C-alpha cells in the first residue's frame, strides 16, 4: 500500500478533528463526540495501512483497530479509557433512540473534555505514523 493511501486516511482524520472543533463552536455537542471518534478511527486506519500494508478492517470499533497495531502495549490506562469512551459515541450516536439520551450527557464541558483528550490522543497516534 502506498504512502498516498496513508496520507489520505490522515487527511480525512484531520478534517474530522477540525469538524469536531467547528461543531463545538455551534454547540452541537453530540457531533463533537461523533467526529472525535471518526478522527481517531481514521488515524488508526492510517497506522494500520502503514504497519500491515493492507486495507484496514471494515470496522468502526476503535478497540478492534488498536488490537491490530504494534503500539497497543504502549497505551496507558488513560489513553485506553479515552478510546473506550470515543468508541461508545459511534455506536450510541447511530441509533435514534439513543440520541436524546446521549445528548443529555454531552454538555459543553463534556464536549470540550472529549475534544481535548482526542487532540492529545490524535497527536500521540500521529507520532506513530
DSSP file (Angstrom, degrees, kcal/mol; ACC not computed):
  #  RESIDUE AA STRUCTURE BP1 BP2  ACC     N-H-->O    O-->H-N    N-H-->O    O-->H-N    TCO  KAPPA ALPHA  PHI   PSI    X-CA   Y-CA   Z-CA
    1    1 A X              0   0    0      0, 0.0     2,-0.1     0, 0.0    52,-0.0   0.000 360.0 360.0 360.0 146.8    0.0    0.0    0.0
    2    2 A X    >>  -     0   0    0      1,-0.1     4,-1.5    51,-0.0     3,-0.6  -0.389 360.0-116.9 -91.4 162.6    1.3    3.4   -0.8
    3    3 A X  H 3> S+     0   0    0      1,-0.2     4,-3.0     2,-0.2     5,-0.2   0.804 113.6  68.1 -60.9 -29.5    2.1    6.5    1.2
    4    4 A X  H 3> S+     0   0    0      1,-0.2     4,-1.8     2,-0.2    -1,-0.2   0.879  99.5  47.8 -59.8 -38.9   -0.8    8.1   -0.8
    5    5 A X  H <> S+     0   0    0     -3,-0.6     4,-2.3     2,-0.2    -1,-0.2   0.910 112.1  48.9 -69.3 -42.8   -3.3    5.9    1.0
    6    6 A X  H  X S+     0   0    0     -4,-1.5     4,-2.4     1,-0.2    -2,-0.2   0.935 111.8  49.6 -60.4 -46.5   -1.8    6.6    4.4
    7    7 A X  H  X S+     0   0    0     -4,-3.0     4,-2.6     1,-0.2    -1,-0.2   0.853 108.3  53.9 -62.2 -35.1   -1.9   10.3    3.6
    8    8 A X  H  X S+     0   0    0     -4,-1.8     4,-2.4    -5,-0.2    -1,-0.2   0.937 109.0  47.1 -65.4 -46.0   -5.5   10.1    2.5
    9    9 A X  H  X S+     0   0    0     -4,-2.3     4,-2.2     1,-0.2    -2,-0.2   0.918 113.9  49.0 -59.6 -42.8   -6.5    8.5    5.8
   10   10 A X  H  X S+     0   0    0     -4,-2.4     4,-2.6     2,-0.2    -2,-0.2   0.905 109.7  51.2 -64.7 -41.7   -4.6   11.1    7.7
   11   11 A X  H  X S+     0   0    0     -4,-2.6     4,-2.2     1,-0.2    -1,-0.2   0.915 110.9  48.2 -61.3 -43.8   -6.1   13.9    5.7
   12   12 A X  H  X S+     0   0    0     -4,-2.4     4,-2.3     2,-0.2    -1,-0.2   0.895 111.1  51.6 -62.9 -40.2   -9.6   12.6    6.5
   13   13 A X  H  X S+     0   0    0     -4,-2.2     4,-2.2     2,-0.2    -2,-0.2   0.920 110.0  48.1 -63.8 -44.4   -8.8   12.3   10.2
   14   14 A X  H  X S+     0   0    0     -4,-2.6     4,-2.3     1,-0.2    -1,-0.2   0.891 110.5  52.5 -63.1 -39.7   -7.5   15.9   10.3
   15   15 A X  H  X S+     0   0    0     -4,-2.2     4,-2.3     1,-0.2    -2,-0.2   0.917 109.5  48.9 -61.6 -44.5  -10.7   17.0    8.6
   16   16 A X  H  X S+     0   0    0     -4,-2.3     4,-2.2     2,-0.2    -2,-0.2   0.882 110.1  51.0 -64.8 -38.2  -12.9   15.2   11.1
   17   17 A X  H  X S+     0   0    0     -4,-2.2     4,-1.8     2,-0.2    -1,-0.2   0.905 110.9  48.4 -65.9 -40.4  -11.0   16.7   14.0
   18   18 A X  H  X S+     0   0    0     -4,-2.3     4,-2.1     1,-0.2    -2,-0.2   0.878 109.7  53.2 -64.7 -37.6  -11.4   20.2   12.5
   19   19 A X  H  X S+     0   0    0     -4,-2.3     4,-2.6     2,-0.2    -2,-0.2   0.891 105.0  54.5 -64.5 -39.5  -15.1   19.4   12.1
   20   20 A X  H  X S+     0   0    0     -4,-2.2     4,-1.6     1,-0.2    -1,-0.2   0.914 108.0  49.9 -59.2 -42.9  -15.4   18.4   15.8
   21   21 A X  H  X S+     0   0    0     -4,-1.8     4,-1.5     1,-0.2    -1,-0.2   0.906 111.1  48.8 -62.5 -41.6  -13.9   21.8   16.7
   22   22 A X  H  X S+     0   0    0     -4,-2.1     4,-1.4     1,-0.2    -2,-0.2   0.877 107.4  54.9 -65.9 -37.7  -16.4   23.6   14.4
   23   23 A X  H  <>S+     0   0    0     -4,-2.6     5,-2.8     1,-0.2    -1,-0.2   0.840 104.2  55.5 -65.3 -32.2  -19.3   21.6   16.0
   24   24 A X  H ><5S+     0   0    0     -4,-1.6     3,-1.3     1,-0.2    -1,-0.2   0.914 104.4  53.3 -64.7 -42.1  -18.2   22.8   19.4
   25   25 A X  H 3<5S+     0   0    0     -4,-1.5    -1,-0.2     1,-0.3    -2,-0.2   0.836 112.0  44.8 -61.6 -32.9  -18.5   26.4   18.2
   26   26 A X  T 3<5S-     0   0    0     -4,-1.4    -1,-0.3     2,-0.1    -2,-0.2   0.348 114.4-117.8 -94.9   5.8  -22.1   25.7   17.0
   27   27 A X  T < 5 +     0   0    0     -3,-1.3     2,-1.1    -4,-0.2    -3,-0.2   0.790  67.2 141.7  64.6  31.5  -22.9   23.9   20.3
   28   28 A X    >>< +     0   0    0     -5,-2.8     4,-1.2     1,-0.2     3,-0.6  -0.658  20.3 169.6-100.1  75.5  -23.6   20.6   18.5
   29   29 A X  H 3>  +     0   0    0     -2,-1.1     4,-1.9     1,-0.3    -1,-0.2   0.794  67.4  59.2 -65.8 -34.2  -22.1   18.5   21.2
   30   30 A X  H 3> S+     0   0    0      1,-0.2     4,-2.2     2,-0.2    -1,-0.3   0.909 108.9  46.7 -59.4 -41.1  -23.2   15.1   20.0
   31   31 A X  H <> S+     0   0    0     -3,-0.6     4,-2.3     2,-0.2    -1,-0.2   0.716 103.4  62.2 -78.9 -20.0  -21.4   15.7   16.8
   32   32 A X  H  X S+     0   0    0     -4,-1.2     4,-2.0     2,-0.2    -1,-0.2   0.966 110.4  40.8 -60.4 -52.1  -18.3   16.9   18.6
   33   33 A X  H  X S+     0   0    0     -4,-1.9     4,-2.2     1,-0.2    -2,-0.2   0.908 115.4  50.4 -64.1 -43.7  -18.1   13.4   20.2
   34   34 A X  H  X S+     0   0    0     -4,-2.2     4,-2.2     1,-0.2    -1,-0.2   0.923 111.9  46.7 -62.8 -44.6  -19.0   11.6   17.0
   35   35 A X  H  X S+     0   0    0     -4,-2.3     4,-2.4     2,-0.2    -1,-0.2   0.827 109.2  55.5 -69.8 -30.4  -16.4   13.5   14.9
   36   36 A X  H  X S+     0   0    0     -4,-2.0     4,-2.2     2,-0.2     5,-0.2   0.931 108.3  48.6 -63.3 -44.6  -13.8   12.9   17.5
   37   37 A X  H  X S+     0   0    0     -4,-2.2     4,-2.6     1,-0.2    -2,-0.2   0.925 111.8  49.8 -59.4 -44.3  -14.5    9.2   17.3
   38   38 A X  H  X S+     0   0    0     -4,-2.2     4,-2.4     1,-0.2    -1,-0.2   0.893 108.1  53.0 -63.1 -40.5  -14.2    9.4   13.5
   39   39 A X  H  X S+     0   0    0     -4,-2.4     4,-2.1     1,-0.2    -1,-0.2   0.927 112.5  43.8 -61.5 -45.4  -10.9   11.3   13.6
   40   40 A X  H  X S+     0   0    0     -4,-2.2     4,-2.3     1,-0.2     5,-0.2   0.902 111.4  54.5 -69.0 -39.7   -9.4    8.6   15.8
   41   41 A X  H  X S+     0   0    0     -4,-2.6     4,-1.8    -5,-0.2    -2,-0.2   0.933 111.4  45.1 -56.5 -46.0  -10.8    5.8   13.7
   42   42 A X  H  X S+     0   0    0     -4,-2.4     4,-1.8     2,-0.2    -1,-0.2   0.866 111.8  49.5 -72.6 -36.2   -9.3    7.2   10.6
   43   43 A X  H  X S+     0   0    0     -4,-2.1     4,-2.0     2,-0.2    -1,-0.2   0.873 110.4  52.2 -70.7 -33.1   -5.9    7.9   12.1
   44   44 A X  H  X S+     0   0    0     -4,-2.3     4,-2.4     2,-0.2    -2,-0.2   0.882 107.8  52.0 -64.9 -37.1   -5.8    4.4   13.4
   45   45 A X  H  X S+     0   0    0     -4,-1.8     4,-2.4     2,-0.2    -2,-0.2   0.854 106.1  54.1 -68.0 -33.9   -6.6    3.1    9.9
   46   46 A X  H  X S+     0   0    0     -4,-1.8     4,-2.2     2,-0.2    -2,-0.2   0.928 110.2  47.2 -61.9 -43.9   -3.7    5.2    8.6
   47   47 A X  H  X S+     0   0    0     -4,-2.0     4,-2.7     2,-0.2     5,-0.2   0.895 109.5  54.0 -63.2 -40.3   -1.5    3.4   11.1
   48   48 A X  H  X S+     0   0    0     -4,-2.4     4,-3.0     1,-0.2     5,-0.4   0.938 108.7  48.0 -59.9 -47.6   -2.9    0.1   10.1
   49   49 A X  H  X S+     0   0    0     -4,-2.4     4,-1.9     1,-0.2    -1,-0.2   0.913 112.9  49.1 -60.3 -43.0   -2.1    0.6    6.5
   50   50 A X  H  < S+     0   0    0     -4,-2.2    -1,-0.2     1,-0.2    -2,-0.2   0.920 118.3  38.4 -63.1 -43.6    1.4    1.7    7.4
   51   51 A X  H  < S+     0   0    0     -4,-2.7    -2,-0.2     1,-0.2    -1,-0.2   0.859 130.3  26.7 -77.7 -35.7    2.0   -1.3    9.6
   52   52 A X  H  < S-     0   0    0     -4,-3.0    -3,-0.2    -5,-0.2    -2,-0.2   0.535  87.2-138.6-107.2  -8.2    0.3   -4.0    7.6
   53   53 A X  S  < S+     0   0    0     -4,-1.9     2,-0.3    -5,-0.4    -4,-0.2   0.878  72.2  95.1  45.3  44.0    0.5   -2.6    4.1
   54   54 A X  S    S-     0   0    0     -6,-0.3    -2,-0.2    -5,-0.1    -1,-0.2  -0.952  88.5 -72.1-150.2 168.7   -3.1   -3.8    3.5
   55   55 A X        -     0   0    0     -2,-0.3     3,-0.1    -3,-0.1   -10,-0.0  -0.411  54.8-115.5 -64.4 133.7   -6.6   -2.4    3.7
   56   56 A X        -     0   0    0      1,-0.1    -1,-0.1    -2,-0.1   -11,-0.1  -0.288  41.4 -85.3 -67.3 158.3   -7.8   -1.8    7.3
   57   57 A X        -     0   0    0      1,-0.1     2,-2.0     7,-0.1    -1,-0.1  -0.280  39.7-111.0 -62.0 148.7  -10.7   -3.9    8.6
   58   58 A X  S    S+     0   0    0     -3,-0.1     2,-0.3     2,-0.0    -1,-0.1  -0.588  77.2 116.2 -81.1  81.2  -14.2   -2.6    7.8
   59   59 A X        -     0   0    0     -2,-2.0    -3,-0.0   -18,-0.1     0, 0.0  -0.984  57.3-157.1-146.7 153.6  -15.0   -1.7   11.4
   60   60 A X        +     0   0    0     -2,-0.3     2,-0.8    27,-0.0    30,-0.1   0.335  63.9 115.1-106.3   0.5  -15.7    1.4   13.5
   61   61 A X     >  -     0   0    0      1,-0.2     4,-1.9    29,-0.1     5,-0.1  -0.628  49.7-165.4 -79.3 108.7  -14.6   -0.3   16.7
   62   62 A X  H  > S+     0   0    0     -2,-0.8     4,-2.5     1,-0.2     5,-0.2   0.860  87.8  55.2 -63.8 -37.4  -11.5    1.5   17.9
   63   63 A X  H  > S+     0   0    0      1,-0.2     4,-1.8     2,-0.2    -1,-0.2   0.886 107.1  50.8 -64.0 -38.1  -10.6   -1.2   20.3
   64   64 A X  H  > S+     0   0    0      2,-0.2     4,-0.7     1,-0.2    -1,-0.2   0.910 110.9  48.5 -64.6 -43.0  -10.6   -3.7   17.5
   65   65 A X  H >< S+     0   0    0     -4,-1.9     3,-1.0     1,-0.2    -2,-0.2   0.918 109.7  51.6 -64.4 -43.5   -8.3   -1.5   15.4
   66   66 A X  H >< S+     0   0    0     -4,-2.5     3,-2.2     1,-0.3     6,-0.3   0.861  99.2  64.0 -63.9 -36.0   -5.9   -0.9   18.2
   67   67 A X  H 3< S+     0   0    0     -4,-1.8    -1,-0.3     1,-0.3    -2,-0.2   0.786 102.1  51.7 -58.9 -25.8   -5.5   -4.7   18.8
   68   68 A X  T << S+     0   0    0     -3,-1.0     2,-0.3    -4,-0.7    -1,-0.3   0.343  96.1  88.8 -92.6   6.4   -4.0   -5.0   15.4
   69   69 A X  S X  S-     0   0    0     -3,-2.2     3,-1.3    -4,-0.1   -21,-0.1  -0.821  76.6-130.5-111.7 147.9   -1.4   -2.2   15.9
   70   70 A X  T 3  S+     0   0    0     -2,-0.3     3,-0.4     1,-0.3    -1,-0.1   0.681 102.0  59.0 -68.4 -18.9    2.1   -2.6   17.3
   71   71 A X  T >>  +     0   0    0      1,-0.2     3,-1.4     2,-0.1     4,-0.7   0.327  68.3 105.8 -96.9   9.4    1.7    0.2   19.9
   72   72 A X  G X4 S+     0   0    0     -3,-1.3     3,-1.2    -6,-0.3    -1,-0.2   0.898  80.3  53.0 -53.3 -42.6   -1.3   -1.2   21.8
   73   73 A X  G 34 S+     0   0    0     -3,-0.4    -1,-0.3     1,-0.3    -2,-0.1   0.687 102.3  59.9 -70.1 -16.9    1.0   -2.1   24.7
   74   74 A X  G <4 S+     0   0    0     -3,-1.4     2,-0.4    -4,-0.1    -1,-0.3   0.636  82.8  98.7 -82.8 -15.1    2.4    1.5   24.9
   75   75 A X    <<  -     0   0    0     -3,-1.2    -3,-0.0    -4,-0.7     2,-0.0  -0.608  67.0-144.8 -79.9 125.0   -1.0    2.9   25.5
   76   76 A X     >  -     0   0    0     -2,-0.4     4,-2.3     1,-0.1     5,-0.2  -0.147  31.1 -91.5 -79.4 179.2   -1.7    3.7   29.2
   77   77 A X  H  > S+     0   0    0      1,-0.2     4,-2.3     2,-0.2     5,-0.2   0.870 124.2  54.2 -60.1 -39.4   -4.9    3.4   31.1
   78   78 A X  H  > S+     0   0    0      2,-0.2     4,-2.0     1,-0.2    -1,-0.2   0.919 110.1  46.0 -64.4 -43.9   -5.8    7.0   30.4
   79   79 A X  H  > S+     0   0    0      1,-0.2     4,-2.4     2,-0.2    -1,-0.2   0.914 113.0  49.8 -65.0 -41.9   -5.5    6.6   26.7
   80   80 A X  H  X S+     0   0    0     -4,-2.3     4,-2.6     1,-0.2    -2,-0.2   0.871 108.4  53.3 -66.1 -35.1   -7.4    3.4   26.7
   81   81 A X  H  X S+     0   0    0     -4,-2.3     4,-2.3     2,-0.2    -1,-0.2   0.901 109.1  49.4 -64.3 -40.0  -10.2    5.0   28.7
   82   82 A X  H  X S+     0   0    0     -4,-2.0     4,-2.8     2,-0.2    -2,-0.2   0.912 110.9  50.0 -63.4 -42.4  -10.4    7.7   26.1
   83   83 A X  H  X S+     0   0    0     -4,-2.4     4,-2.6     2,-0.2    -2,-0.2   0.927 110.6  49.4 -61.6 -45.8  -10.5    5.1   23.3
   84   84 A X  H  X S+     0   0    0     -4,-2.6     4,-1.4     2,-0.2    -1,-0.2   0.906 112.3  48.0 -61.6 -41.8  -13.3    3.3   25.1
   85   85 A X  H  X S+     0   0    0     -4,-2.3     4,-1.0     1,-0.2     3,-0.4   0.945 112.8  47.3 -64.3 -47.6  -15.3    6.5   25.6
   86   86 A X  H >X S+     0   0    0     -4,-2.8     4,-1.0     1,-0.2     3,-0.7   0.889 106.1  60.0 -60.7 -38.6  -14.9    7.5   22.0
   87   87 A X  H >X S+     0   0    0     -4,-2.6     4,-1.4     1,-0.3     3,-0.6   0.881 101.3  54.3 -56.2 -39.8  -15.9    4.0   20.9
   88   88 A X  H 3X S+     0   0    0     -4,-1.4     4,-2.5    -3,-0.4     5,-0.3   0.790  98.6  63.0 -68.8 -26.7  -19.2    4.4   22.6
   89   89 A X  H <X S+     0   0    0     -4,-1.0     4,-1.2    -3,-0.7    -1,-0.2   0.811 102.7  49.3 -71.6 -28.4  -20.0    7.6   20.8
   90   90 A X  H <X S+     0   0    0     -4,-1.0     4,-0.7    -3,-0.6    -2,-0.2   0.971 116.3  40.2 -70.7 -52.7  -20.0    5.9   17.4
   91   91 A X  H >< S+     0   0    0     -4,-1.4     3,-1.0     1,-0.2     4,-0.3   0.946 120.4  42.6 -62.0 -51.3  -22.3    3.1   18.4
   92   92 A X  H >< S+     0   0    0     -4,-2.5     3,-1.0     1,-0.2     6,-0.2   0.826 109.3  57.1 -69.6 -31.3  -24.7    5.1   20.5
   93   93 A X  H 3< S+     0   0    0     -4,-1.2    -1,-0.2    -5,-0.3    -2,-0.2   0.607  96.5  65.7 -77.3  -8.8  -24.9    8.1   18.1
   94   94 A X  T << S+     0   0    0     -3,-1.0     2,-0.5    -4,-0.7    -1,-0.2   0.549  89.3  71.9 -90.6  -7.4  -26.1    5.9   15.3
   95   95 A X  S X> S-     0   0    0     -3,-1.0     3,-1.8    -4,-0.3     4,-1.0  -0.940  72.2-145.3-115.3 124.5  -29.4    4.9   16.8
   96   96 A X  H 3> S+     0   0    0     -2,-0.5     4,-0.7     1,-0.3     3,-0.4   0.809  98.0  59.8 -58.9 -32.8  -32.1    7.5   17.0
   97   97 A X  H 34 S+     0   0    0      1,-0.2     4,-0.5     2,-0.1    -1,-0.3   0.750 108.7  45.9 -68.2 -20.3  -33.5    6.2   20.4
   98   98 A X  H <> S+     0   0    0     -3,-1.8     4,-3.1    -6,-0.2     5,-0.3   0.651  92.8  79.4 -93.1 -17.1  -30.1    6.9   21.9
   99   99 A X  H  X S+     0   0    0     -4,-1.0     4,-2.8    -3,-0.4     5,-0.2   0.919  94.1  46.3 -61.3 -46.2  -29.5   10.3   20.5
  100  100 A X  H  X S+     0   0    0     -4,-0.7     4,-1.4     2,-0.2    -1,-0.2   0.925 116.2  45.6 -62.6 -44.1  -31.7   12.1   23.0
  101  101 A X  H  > S+     0   0    0     -4,-0.5     4,-1.0     1,-0.2     3,-0.2   0.927 115.6  46.0 -65.2 -45.5  -30.2   10.3   26.0
  102  102 A X  H >X S+     0   0    0     -4,-3.1     4,-1.3     1,-0.2     3,-0.6   0.883 107.3  58.4 -65.4 -38.6  -26.7   10.8   24.7
  103  103 A X  H 3< S+     0   0    0     -4,-2.8    -1,-0.2    -5,-0.3    -2,-0.2   0.844 101.0  56.6 -60.8 -33.6  -27.3   14.5   24.0
  104  104 A X  H 3< S+     0   0    0     -4,-1.4    -1,-0.2    -3,-0.2    -2,-0.2   0.834 107.8  48.3 -65.8 -32.2  -28.3   15.0   27.7
  105  105 A X  H << S+     0   0    0     -4,-1.0     2,-1.5    -3,-0.6    -1,-0.2   0.734  95.8  78.6 -79.7 -23.5  -24.9   13.6   28.7
  106  106 A X     <  +     0   0    0     -4,-1.3   -77,-0.2    -3,-0.1    -1,-0.2  -0.621  61.7 167.5 -94.7  81.7  -22.9   15.8   26.3
  107  107 A X     >  -     0   0    0     -2,-1.5     4,-2.6   -78,-0.1     5,-0.2  -0.269  53.5 -97.7 -77.7 173.5  -22.8   19.1   27.9
  108  108 A X  H  > S+     0   0    0      1,-0.2     4,-2.5     2,-0.2     5,-0.2   0.930 126.5  50.8 -60.4 -44.5  -20.5   21.8   26.7
  109  109 A X  H  > S+     0   0    0      1,-0.2     4,-2.2     2,-0.2    -1,-0.2   0.906 111.6  47.5 -60.9 -41.9  -17.9   21.0   29.4
  110  110 A X  H  > S+     0   0    0      2,-0.2     4,-2.7     1,-0.2    -1,-0.2   0.911 111.2  50.8 -66.5 -42.3  -18.1   17.3   28.4
  111  111 A X  H  X S+     0   0    0     -4,-2.6     4,-2.6     2,-0.2    -2,-0.2   0.901 110.5  49.5 -62.5 -40.9  -17.7   18.1   24.7
  112  112 A X  H  X S+     0   0    0     -4,-2.5     4,-2.7     2,-0.2    -1,-0.2   0.919 111.7  49.4 -62.4 -43.4  -14.7   20.3   25.5
  113  113 A X  H  X S+     0   0    0     -4,-2.2     4,-2.5     2,-0.2     5,-0.2   0.920 111.7  47.6 -62.0 -45.5  -13.2   17.5   27.6
  114  114 A X  H  X S+     0   0    0     -4,-2.7     4,-2.2     1,-0.2    -2,-0.2   0.921 113.5  48.3 -62.0 -44.8  -13.8   14.9   24.8
  115  115 A X  H  X S+     0   0    0     -4,-2.6     4,-2.4     2,-0.2    -2,-0.2   0.920 112.2  48.4 -63.6 -44.1  -12.3   17.2   22.2
  116  116 A X  H  X S+     0   0    0     -4,-2.7     4,-1.9     1,-0.2    -2,-0.2   0.918 113.0  46.4 -64.1 -43.5   -9.2   18.0   24.3
  117  117 A X  H  X S+     0   0    0     -4,-2.5     4,-2.4     1,-0.2    -1,-0.2   0.867 111.7  53.1 -67.8 -33.7   -8.5   14.3   25.1
  118  118 A X  H  X S+     0   0    0     -4,-2.2     4,-3.3    -5,-0.2    -2,-0.2   0.910 106.4  52.4 -66.0 -41.6   -9.0   13.5   21.4
  119  119 A X  H  X S+     0   0    0     -4,-2.4     4,-2.2     2,-0.2    -2,-0.2   0.913 111.6  46.6 -60.7 -42.3   -6.4   16.1   20.4
  120  120 A X  H  X S+     0   0    0     -4,-1.9     4,-2.0     2,-0.2    -2,-0.2   0.937 115.4  45.4 -64.0 -46.6   -3.9   14.7   22.8
  121  121 A X  H  X S+     0   0    0     -4,-2.4     4,-2.7     1,-0.2     5,-0.2   0.905 111.1  53.8 -62.6 -43.0   -4.6   11.1   21.6
  122  122 A X  H  X S+     0   0    0     -4,-3.3     4,-2.9     1,-0.2    -1,-0.2   0.923 109.0  48.4 -57.6 -47.5   -4.5   12.2   18.0
  123  123 A X  H  X S+     0   0    0     -4,-2.2     4,-1.6     2,-0.2    -1,-0.2   0.897 111.6  49.7 -61.8 -41.6   -1.1   13.8   18.4
  124  124 A X  H  < S+     0   0    0     -4,-2.0     4,-0.4     2,-0.2    -2,-0.2   0.922 114.5  43.7 -63.8 -45.5    0.3   10.7   20.2
  125  125 A X  H >< S+     0   0    0     -4,-2.7     3,-1.8     1,-0.2     4,-0.5   0.907 109.1  57.5 -67.8 -41.2   -1.0    8.4   17.4
  126  126 A X  H >< S+     0   0    0     -4,-2.9     3,-1.6     1,-0.3    -1,-0.2   0.863  98.3  61.1 -58.3 -36.3    0.2   10.7   14.7
  127  127 A X  T 3< S+     0   0    0     -4,-1.6    -1,-0.3     1,-0.3    -2,-0.2   0.711  97.5  60.6 -63.4 -19.3    3.7   10.4   16.0
  128  128 A X  T <         0   0    0     -3,-1.8    -1,-0.3    -4,-0.4    -2,-0.2   0.618 360.0 360.0 -82.3 -13.5    3.5    6.7   15.3
  129  129 A X    <         0   0    0     -3,-1.6    -1,-0.2    -4,-0.5    -2,-0.2   0.495 360.0 360.0 -73.9 360.0    3.0    7.3   11.6
